[in-house]
Amino acid sequence: VPTVWLRLFGCNLECNGFGQEDPTDPDSYILPYQEIDLKDISV
């Protein structure tokens, strides 16, 4: 079964600029994964 990779902005939906309001300005990126405190998450 062939796999289809969706490549947008050359980053496979994983780069910090993907989906940002201005992907050319790293200072404006909103990155929730950098702000979350994993200690608050329980299993």
DSSP file (Angstrom, degrees, kcal/mol; ACC not computed):
  #  RESIDUE AA STRUCTURE BP1 BP2  ACC     N-H-->O    O-->H-N    N-H-->O    O-->H-N    TCO  KAPPA ALPHA  PHI   PSI    X-CA   Y-CA   Z-CA
    1    1 A V              0   0    0      0, 0.0     2,-0.1     0, 0.0     0, 0.0   0.000 360.0 360.0 360.0 119.8    0.0    0.0    0.0
    2    2 A P        -     0   0    0      0, 0.0     2,-0.4     0, 0.0     0, 0.0  -0.415 360.0-134.7 -70.6 145.2    1.6    3.3   -1.0
    3    3 A T        -     0   0    0     -2,-0.1     2,-0.6     2,-0.0     0, 0.0  -0.836   9.6-146.6-101.2 135.8    1.9    6.0    1.5
    4    4 A V        -     0   0    0     -2,-0.4     2,-0.6     2,-0.0     0, 0.0  -0.905   9.9-159.9-105.1 122.7    0.9    9.5    0.6
    5    5 A W        -     0   0    0     -2,-0.6     2,-0.8     2,-0.0     7,-0.1  -0.893   9.9-145.0-102.9 124.1    2.9   12.3    2.4
    6    6 A L        -     0   0    0     -2,-0.6     2,-0.7     6,-0.1    -2,-0.0  -0.790  19.4-169.1 -87.4 113.3    1.4   15.7    2.5
    7    7 A R        +     0   0    0     -2,-0.8     2,-0.4     5,-0.1    -2,-0.0  -0.901  12.6 167.7-111.6 111.2    4.2   18.2    2.1
    8    8 A L  S > >S-     0   0    0     -2,-0.7     3,-1.5     1,-0.1     5,-0.5  -0.980  74.8  -3.3-121.2 133.9    3.4   21.8    2.8
    9    9 A F  T 3 5S-     0   0    0     -2,-0.4    -1,-0.1     1,-0.3     8,-0.1   0.693 119.7 -78.2  58.3  19.2    6.2   24.4    3.2
   10   10 A G  T 3 5S+     0   0    0      1,-0.1    -1,-0.3     5,-0.0    -3,-0.1   0.768 116.5  94.9  68.8  27.5    8.6   21.5    2.9
   11   11 A C  T X 5S-     0   0    0     -3,-1.5     3,-2.0     4,-0.1     4,-0.3   0.374  85.4-122.5-136.7   8.8    8.1   20.3    6.5
   12   12 A N  T 3 5S-     0   0    0      1,-0.3    -5,-0.1     2,-0.1    -6,-0.1   0.837  72.5 -65.2  53.8  37.3    5.5   17.5    6.6
   13   13 A L  T 3 <S+     0   0    0     -5,-0.5    -1,-0.3     1,-0.1    -6,-0.1   0.636 125.0  93.7  64.5  16.0    3.3   19.4    9.1
   14   14 A E    <   +     0   0    0     -3,-2.0    -2,-0.1     3,-0.0    -1,-0.1   0.548  52.4 100.6-116.1 -10.6    6.0   19.2   11.8
   15   15 A C  S >  S-     0   0    0     -4,-0.3     3,-1.2     1,-0.1    -4,-0.1  -0.416  78.8-117.2 -78.9 156.7    8.1   22.4   11.4
   16   16 A N  T 3  S+     0   0    0      1,-0.2    14,-0.2    -2,-0.1    -1,-0.1   0.783 110.9  55.7 -63.0 -28.4    7.5   25.3   13.8
   17   17 A G  T >  S+     0   0    0      2,-0.1     3,-1.7    -8,-0.1    -1,-0.2   0.637  78.5 112.2 -81.5 -13.7    6.3   27.6   11.0
   18   18 A F  T <  S+     0   0    0     -3,-1.2     3,-0.1     1,-0.3    -9,-0.0  -0.408  89.8   3.2 -66.6 128.9    3.6   25.4    9.7
   19   19 A G  T 3  S+     0   0    0      1,-0.3    -1,-0.3    -2,-0.2     2,-0.1   0.451  96.1 136.0  80.4   0.5    0.1   26.9   10.3
   20   20 A Q    <   -     0   0    0     -3,-1.7    -1,-0.3     1,-0.1     9,-0.1  -0.440  66.8-117.4 -79.8 157.0    1.4   30.1   11.9
   21   21 A E  S    S+     0   0    0      1,-0.3    -1,-0.1     7,-0.2     8,-0.1   0.900 111.1  19.3 -60.5 -42.1   -0.1   33.4   10.9
   22   22 A D  S >  S-     0   0    0      3,-0.2     3,-2.0     1,-0.1    -1,-0.3  -0.809  70.5-175.9-128.8  91.4    3.3   34.6    9.5
   23   23 A P  T 3  S+     0   0    0      0, 0.0    -1,-0.1     0, 0.0    -2,-0.1   0.612  81.5  62.1 -66.0 -10.2    5.5   31.5    8.8
   24   24 A T  T 3  S+     0   0    0      1,-0.2    -7,-0.0    -4,-0.1    -2,-0.0   0.520  93.6  68.2 -90.9  -4.9    8.4   33.7    7.7
   25   25 A D    X   -     0   0    0     -3,-2.0     3,-2.0     1,-0.1     4,-0.3  -0.843  58.1-174.5-118.9  94.1    8.7   35.4   11.2
   26   26 A P  G >  S+     0   0    0      0, 0.0     3,-1.1     0, 0.0    -1,-0.1   0.748  82.0  66.7 -59.3 -24.2    9.9   32.9   13.8
   27   27 A D  G 3  S+     0   0    0      1,-0.2    -2,-0.0     3,-0.0     0, 0.0   0.701  99.5  51.3 -70.2 -17.8    9.4   35.6   16.6
   28   28 A S  G <  S+     0   0    0     -3,-2.0    -1,-0.2    -6,-0.2    -7,-0.2   0.429  81.3 123.7 -98.5   0.6    5.6   35.4   16.0
   29   29 A Y    <   -     0   0    0     -3,-1.1     2,-0.6    -4,-0.3   -12,-0.1  -0.355  51.5-149.2 -65.7 138.8    5.3   31.6   16.3
   30   30 A I        +     0   0    0    -14,-0.2    -1,-0.1    -2,-0.1    -2,-0.1  -0.951  19.8 179.2-106.5 111.6    2.9   30.3   18.9
   31   31 A L    >>  -     0   0    0     -2,-0.6     3,-1.7     1,-0.1     4,-0.6  -0.810  11.8-179.5-120.4  88.6    4.3   26.9   20.0
   32   32 A P  H >> S+     0   0    0      0, 0.0     4,-1.3     0, 0.0     3,-1.1   0.803  78.6  66.6 -59.7 -30.4    2.1   25.3   22.7
   33   33 A Y  H 34 S+     0   0    0      1,-0.3    -2,-0.0     2,-0.2     0, 0.0   0.736  99.4  52.5 -66.3 -19.7    4.4   22.3   23.1
   34   34 A Q  H <4 S+     0   0    0     -3,-1.7    -1,-0.3     1,-0.1     0, 0.0   0.673 112.7  44.1 -85.0 -17.4    7.1   24.5   24.5
   35   35 A E  H << S+     0   0    0     -3,-1.1    -2,-0.2    -4,-0.6     2,-0.2   0.595  86.3 105.0-103.1 -13.3    4.8   26.0   27.1
   36   36 A I     <  -     0   0    0     -4,-1.3     2,-0.7     1,-0.1     3,-0.0  -0.462  61.9-141.8 -75.4 139.9    3.0   22.9   28.4
   37   37 A D    >   -     0   0    0     -2,-0.2     3,-1.7     1,-0.1     4,-0.2  -0.891   6.4-161.1-101.8 109.5    4.1   21.6   31.8
   38   38 A L  G >  S+     0   0    0     -2,-0.7     3,-1.2     1,-0.3    -1,-0.1   0.674  84.3  73.3 -66.9 -16.8    4.0   17.8   31.7
   39   39 A K  G 3  S+     0   0    0      1,-0.2    -1,-0.3    -3,-0.0    -3,-0.0   0.775  91.3  58.4 -66.6 -24.4    3.9   17.5   35.5
   40   40 A D  G <  S+     0   0    0     -3,-1.7     2,-0.6     2,-0.0    -1,-0.2   0.560  90.3  85.4 -81.2  -8.0    0.3   18.7   35.3
   41   41 A I    <   -     0   0    0     -3,-1.2     2,-0.3    -4,-0.2    -3,-0.0  -0.839  61.3-169.6 -99.8 123.2   -0.7   15.8   33.1
   42   42 A S              0   0    0     -2,-0.6    -2,-0.0     1,-0.1    -3,-0.0  -0.806 360.0 360.0-111.1 154.7   -1.6   12.6   34.9
   43   43 A V              0   0    0     -2,-0.3    -1,-0.1     0, 0.0    -2,-0.0   0.436 360.0 360.0 -89.9 360.0   -2.2    9.1   33.4
